[in-house]
Amino acid sequence: MNPASSTLATIAAGASTNAGSAWRQFSFFDVFPVKDVHDLDSPPDIFKITPEISTVASSSAGVIVADIHGSLHILNQEFESINSWVAHVGGRVTHVIERKGILVTLGEEDSVRSPLLKIWDLGAIDKKAGPPQLLRSVKIQLGNRPHPVSTVALSESLSHLVIGLGDGTVLLYRHLDQSLSTSTALTSVPKARTVHESLTEPITGLGFKEPTEENPALFLFVVTTNRVLAYQVSGKGSGGPPVVVDEIGCDLGCVTMDWRAKDIVVARDEAIYLCGTDGRGACYAYEGHKSSVHSHLNYLVIVSPPFVPSASAASATVRNFVARSANPGDSDITKVTVFDLENKFVAYSGPFTQGVREIVSQWGKIYILTMDGKLSCLQEKSTASKLDMLYRKSLYVLALNLAKTQQLDEASVADIHRQYGDHLYLKGDYDGAMQQFVKTIGNLQPSYVIRKFLDAQRIHNLVTYLQELHSLGLANSDHTTLLLNTYTKLKDVSRLNSFIRTESRRMDDGELPFDLETAIRVSCLIPAEKYGRHEDYLRIQIEDAGNYKEAWYICAGWGLKRSDLAESNLARYGRAMLASLPEATTQFLIDICTSSGPLVPQPVEVEEPAMPVPQQSVAAAPSYLSYLALSRASAVLPTVSSDMATPPSPSLRTVRPDNASRRDSLHDVSRPLTPPPAPPSAPTQPPAPPPTKKLSPRLYFAHFVDHMDQFVIFLETVAYRRWGQSVDEPPPPAIEIPTTPVDEQADRDDQVAVWNTLLELYLTFLGPMMQKLAKAFRLLKSDTIPYDPTHALILCSSRGHTEGLVLLWEKMGMYEEILRFWMDRDKEGATPGASAHVVSHVKMYGAQHPHLYPLVLRFLTSTPELLERHRDDVKEVLEHINDEGIIPPLGVIQVLSRNNVASVGLVKEYLLARIKEARSEISSDQELIKSYRVETAAKLQQVEDLANPENPRVFHVTRCSACGGQLDLPSVHFMCSHSYHQRCVSPPSASTA
């Protein structure tokens, strides 16, 4: 083993000059001085006496500073002492190590020759003395001659403590944690076990390899000046002699455990070695003397001994220092280098004058204490800043390695792959770029990558990306379409078939890795038939093959058992089928809208028209188009894309079963139609079936936009067969309407929609004009056919259907609107006899609605021509107003005097009669007033007589006013001229009188 080790050392030493300079160097750390919190011009106060500091260590409580006087100081983040005490009286502290709040110190005291081991509990403060509680205090002594302590190590679990002595002895204290918890005696520590002795090789470093899930055993590394040994502390096979893992040792301070506590790092002048329990591991060539090494997170901090800087130095850091300094040779410098061993780069390198005393890793930062008492802090830059620096230098592989070390989240790593892919794409390395983009799936929008590789020359890379999308289950229908199209463009039939056959291989394992519906649409009819996708089969027949006759038979076959499929697909493809097979399609639509059971299709013998089918004109029905919310751009074509077709509303579709009926063969049309025998009825009354919602004919209105004649047939037939309603003359024979319970509100809405649309079609004058208008009038006149009166008013007004308007106004009680309509027609002068209509209608409606007469009076006296034609009618109106007392004569005068049309002679007789009646009423009123005055005076005189006490009252009454008998004494007389027997007077009678 020695020759091999010597050979490796020679190779490392020879390669150190070139390899050391080949390491990539970055400025991932910012350096700034640490000042005293009370004096910003000087370093922390405790470091002003740096020569008296013996050691500095990090801990969970803060930075621990030990001095040569035996004192310990715990510092906070401002480097102020939060606790101080004398740990070793009259001596000095040489070593400090802390785990989980337990502090272990090794030092010397004047009263004791041997080194002292003391253990403190930082979580338990002595309230009287102030220092932490002292748990143990024992001497470290082997034999009669004491030896100084060179190094110490403590396991993470506090279970094992190991001390290395200057004479090459290693002492191991096992189960230290149990001893601390079970005993309170200061000298009670486990018996030290000597695990290694070497009189010629002082111990320069110790370290524990902590247990892991893969290897639960605890190992101890022992480093001497010449060797590295491994000793198994616990687990199966423990207790044996240490095993030499490398024949290369190092000086004191040049040993540390790596940040994962897996390997021990040994720093020598020619290289840096990592040693594991199985032997030497990685070797990093780095030239130069090394005074100490330290671990900080995933970094290794290397400190060189002081040296004189030179402009010819191999290190760029030293050359830059010489270039910036005025007198670089006046003082020595110490170089501090921060390595990332896993990623193989230098994260920081900088010179420090006056020499480095201590390196401390605390609070995620590196603190450097120099000999002159100055404290500097190395703070790592943010990950984003570090990645930015690597991006600028196109070091994307290193950025990915750094992200792994920093344990960045998946999205951040994917962003690095994206930028790396963009970089390779710009360089023309499309294969390498796609390898990076594939690793971004799930975090980057696929469209970002797909757009870059749509060029025909890069289609192979696009296939790779799309296949990976499907294998991860992240593809949608658009991705499936694109992948199948790329297969088609590449004419790669084998890969296309392999992709389609993936379904049969994965049906038992879960969902398909692609959208089968899209695959069927892009590929052919075979997958649709193979997997029972009947709707896709129909779509291909219509959109791709243009086979409308076959499509009609497919829908008719569905009508036998799966009317819901027929309904939904006719809603999608009905327009295209109407363009090719208008009569057959119209009849089938009538059947599915009026039948509540399976349909029995009749064979269709129709010659398919040549393609394309010419579009019919719909210029005569613009209002209907607006009613359907359609534009001319949506006129039907024989072939309709399923992407443009509007699927039926779920609320209008029949609920379809979820089971295997979806995969029924199209050949089911040949099955017998005889239903199975019904089971015998139960003796109890079966519950009433819930109301069902029949298929709404409104679902197919839009399909007839270019087939108005067929539309009229469809609506009239549906209304007759479904509700028994018709406006034909003579009326058709009555039919029996099924009594199946239905949703009455939905059925009522369908009726209104059908008759509203029929009314609009009748008024568009398609076909024989008089016949259509007669149908429209019978529709409006009917009391049993439901339609929307408001909608009908709008249609009659826009189409100029006067009879319909008048009829609707009469039915709605809008008589004033009728009169105003004829008044407006008379003003326009386009309708002769319009004023006669006004007079006839006021005579017709005036008896129940007298308020119409003043309106007519205003109208008839509005122009001299009207007044001349209707002078007698005006007199009749005035007489009716007077007889019914609709308005007073003064109101009549105001109406007639508003213009100069009516003369006094016209109303002379009316006025004379009114004046005579007024005079008669005045005379009668005056006579009444006179009689009332005489009667009032008599009453007043009587009241005055009764109220005067000096005026005697003589009673001449001889009979009792109550019983009618002859008055006798005693009797009672009242001032109101009534007299009573005393016996006839009672309190009720008296109060009544």
Summary of the structure (lengths in Angstrom):
residues: 993
radius of gyration: 56.6
end to end distance: 151.5
largest distance: 172.7
contacts: 2908
relative contact order: 0.04
helix: 43%
strand: 19%
